[in-house]
Amino acid sequence: MIINILFYLFSAILLLSSLMVIIVQNSIYSVLFLVLSFISSSGILLLLKCEFLALIFLIIYVGAIAVLFLFVVMMLDLKTANLKKDTLKYFPFGVIIGGLLLIEIILGIKETFKINPYTNSFLMNWYFNWFERVDTFTEIQAIGQVVYTEYVLQFLIAGNVLLLATLAAVVLTLKTEVNIDRKQIIFRQLSRSYKNVLIV
């Protein structure tokens, strides 16, 4: 009973914080809501007995990526502008992208999950038979085998993207102003005459 209550609580926090990441106009608050969504998703993974993934969420996403985002936002010193006038301008484009993502999610669910024979509800009518894929590997071995064999290209691309983001944060904080030292030449000052100073 308490597990169900915690699951619904973490799910509600995750949905609200994910929505606030998009809605909030202040970028620092958006990153903080992103951290809250990572923490709530790791809580859900702990309830689902996926301790390794929950700790990875906390260590990598909260401890590294979200802090990197927060540092970049603080170093750029972005000013919060009034973006309400541009909301209607970008709304059709956002609806198109959101519709395409929703169609993609629905197609992925239909291909991966099966119809649940135990219940007839619309919300709980899809299930995945995990017992068909039970193996003798541990969780870390299974994740490592999948990441470094089938998804090695995506893994390398994600590492390069994070490297470029770190380099971009460093480059954006560099100051390229060149300080020119002005020296006083006493001989040139004393050798000046009124002929080359005054314009008649």
Secondary structure, DSSP 8 states (H G I E B T S, - for coil): -HHHHHHHHHHHHHHHHHHHHHH--SHHHHHHHHHHHHHHHHHHHHHTT-HHHHHHIIIIIIIIIIHHHHHHHHHHT------GGGHHHHHHHHHHHHHHHHHHHHHHHHHH-EE-SS---STT-EE--GGGG--SS-HHHHHHHHHHHTSHHHHHHHHHHHHHHHHHHHHHH------------HHHHHT--STTT---
